Amino acid sequence: MKVILRNPRREIVIDGRRRVHALLAELELAREGHLVIRNGTLVPGDAELDRDDVIEIRPVISGGA
Amino acid sequence: MKCRTCREPAIIDLPRHNANFCAEHFLQLCRRQVAKAIHDHEMFTASDRILVAVSGGKDSLAVWDLLVDLGYRADGLYIALGIGEYSDESRGYAERFAAERGLVLNVVSLREEYGYDVPTAAKATGRVPCSACGMSKRHLFDKAALDGGYDVVVTGHNLDDEAAVLFGNALRWDVEYLARQLPVLPARHGFPRKVKPLIRLTEREMAAWCVVRGIDYIIEECPMAAGNRHLGYKEALNSLEEKSPGTKASYYLGFLDRMAPLLADLAATGADSVRPCARCGAATGVADEHAVDGEIVCAFCRLVERSAAHAPVSVDLVRKKSRAERRATMEVEAR
């Protein structure tokens, strides 16, 4: 699957299927700090991602106070 | 995963509620949390004129959207901070959001109206960029609210923001800041009322609100904020949250319930100690005032004086690389 990461924007390719929480763990990204969006729609932690999916992992932490 | 309310497929899991929600019931949850914050803290009423501090980021656009959705009258104010392409892009998001919904967005440009920008101010004053930025925004939002006859200024500070500030203040035991870290700052002597309706919602929930509602916002992190201490506090709290969901809410909302009342007397101290700035006439707190040639001059006017006299400075001269950028660079170098 194609995975789009942000800050800075970049793309990586992951082989095979994954559940959302497993993909985040593999990339060492905290669930509380990210949303996972599949083909434009939010998906929860147990959603299974297929090899043909386009996944955006969007960070949610902003630096302002 | 099924929605807790309707058992339809969920789009988001919220461990702190031990629940999952479909889009419709997630939005309902967010509306209820904002309505509760407004009601519990008596932030404003339906008849108040509201000015929303808009940055083009998820929180300010989400809070504006939520207030309009709940039936409040709210205009926006965007301050063009001059942080290179980041400011140009964020302004575009704010303007498109307002135009698509027929909302009023006022714009103030630091460079055009005051002769400086945030990178230049940071260099000219030796302050960290976030300090120069925050001071400029506070002054200009106060001024716009008072000049425009607004009853209240709304900011998009969310639960994560407030928990991180609380964490920093508690690490330093800065009791004066702790006493004033409230979701409502009442109007007083030249300062408008300021409120934070998102204190019951996390950063992740606000980003999800924007995705579900189809709100485009600037996702990139402000290049000036990269690596700041506030982000480190957020990451530390998120690490605790993952191990023990609900930690951020119990920490900050518990502070409001049980600790803030004990500090109420301290919060009131100094509330009347303001004088007008000799240059701009704005109310100036004792901590901010400074005598220049025997006159009381506010911190903002002193910032403008030093920054406008300095040659413009580019963003790259004052920015730090974020941890994610350093990691991305390492990824590229490792290939």
Contacts between the chains, C-beta under 8 A, distances in Angstrom:
chain1	res1	chain2	res2	distance
A	5	B	328	7.9
A	6	B	219	5.5
A	6	B	220	7.1
A	6	B	324	8.0
A	7	B	219	7.5
A	7	B	220	6.1
A	7	B	221	5.2
A	7	B	322	6.4
A	7	B	324	4.6
A	7	B	325	7.2
A	8	B	220	7.9
A	8	B	324	7.1
A	8	B	325	5.7
A	8	B	328	5.4
A	9	B	220	7.9
A	10	B	328	5.8
A	10	B	331	7.7
A	30	B	235	7.6
A	30	B	238	5.3
A	30	B	239	7.1
A	30	B	242	6.0
A	31	B	242	6.4
A	32	B	202	7.7
A	32	B	204	6.1
A	32	B	238	4.3
A	32	B	241	5.0
A	32	B	242	5.5
A	33	B	203	7.9
A	33	B	204	7.3
A	33	B	234	7.9
A	33	B	235	7.3
A	33	B	238	5.3
A	34	B	204	7.6
A	35	B	204	6.5
A	35	B	207	5.4
A	35	B	208	5.9
A	35	B	211	6.5
A	37	B	211	6.4
A	41	B	11	6.9
A	42	B	11	4.3
A	42	B	12	5.6
A	42	B	23	7.7
A	42	B	208	6.1
A	42	B	211	5.5
A	42	B	212	6.7
A	43	B	11	6.8
A	44	B	1	4.6
A	44	B	10	5.0
A	44	B	11	6.5
A	44	B	12	5.7
A	44	B	13	4.2
A	44	B	20	5.6
A	45	B	1	7.5
A	45	B	13	4.9
A	46	B	1	5.3
A	46	B	13	7.5
A	47	B	1	7.6
A	58	B	207	6.6
A	58	B	211	7.7
A	58	B	219	6.2
A	59	B	219	7.4
A	59	B	221	7.6
A	59	B	324	7.4
A	60	B	58	7.4
A	60	B	203	4.8
A	60	B	204	4.8
A	60	B	206	7.5
A	60	B	207	4.0
A	61	B	160	7.3
A	61	B	203	6.0
A	61	B	221	7.8
A	61	B	231	6.5
A	61	B	234	5.4
A	61	B	235	7.4
A	61	B	238	7.6
A	62	B	57	5.7
A	62	B	58	7.2
A	62	B	59	6.8
A	62	B	203	6.9
A	62	B	221	6.6
A	62	B	222	7.5
A	62	B	225	7.6
A	63	B	130	7.5
A	63	B	221	5.7
A	63	B	222	5.5
A	63	B	224	7.9
A	63	B	225	2.7
A	63	B	226	6.9
A	63	B	228	5.6
A	63	B	230	6.3
A	63	B	231	5.2
A	64	B	55	7.0
A	64	B	57	7.2
A	64	B	130	7.7
A	64	B	161	7.4
A	64	B	222	6.8
A	64	B	225	6.4
A	64	B	230	7.9
A	65	B	130	7.4
A	65	B	134	7.3
A	65	B	157	7.5
A	65	B	161	5.7
A	65	B	164	7.0
A	65	B	165	5.7
A	65	B	230	4.9
